[in-house]
Amino acid sequence: MRLAHYPIHPIARADFDAMVKEFPYYRNRWGYMSTALLEAARLITTDDITTALELGAPVRPILVGAQVMDKTKRPEYDDSIPAATHDATDFPWPFADKSFDLFLALQVFEHLKASQREAFLEVRRIARHAILSLPIDWVMDDPRNCHHMISEERALSWFAPVVPDRTIEHVTGRRKRLIFVFEDLPLPEPISSPVPEAAVPARSS
């Protein structure tokens, strides 16, 4: 996956391993992340990807050259990387329509409380393509845990009526993740405002 000459490209394994040494958060995450990055690499080489937004990158994006959006800016975050501090459950997001060629969110959407459908509408609005990964059918000790028992059907309901172009399964031990790839995302339909009551013509008697 040698795409370093592209403005947006996946992080190299050596650079990822160096990041793990400095930031243990990333330990044991290369498996599903590299699977998602292979999909990103395919889109980069076939569809002229030059801009990207990564949601919730803890320290730096795994798509080199991408912008980041997160609700807080951690002290260890690399200041050389463009970042928007914005809560993804606060709509609209601070970007113009189709600002990005690619949107990436790995193991993030489950943290958006009950706002996944609205968040995906924003993904459709700001990005041409998207790659998301989610934990599927995890049994957690605390059923209130946001990772607990997200079914594939529930995840797909967050994206409806849009259907992923590809779904890739990644299993580590007893943990299953699904990586959803969306190409050529349609803009969401505009929300019609209700007609004020005063503007409705009165019926003739």
Buried (B, 14 or more C-beta within 10 A) or exposed (E): BEBEEBEBBBBBEEEBEEBBEEBEEBEEBBEBBBBBBEBBBBBBEEEEBEBBBBBBBBBBBBBBBBBBBBEEEEEEBEEEBEBBEBEBBEEEBEBEEBBBBBBBBBBBBBBBEEBBEBBBBBBBBBBBBBBBBBBBEBEEEEEEEEBBEBEBEEBBEBBEEBEBBEEBEBEEEEBBBBBBBBBEBEEBEEEEEEEEEEEEEEEEE
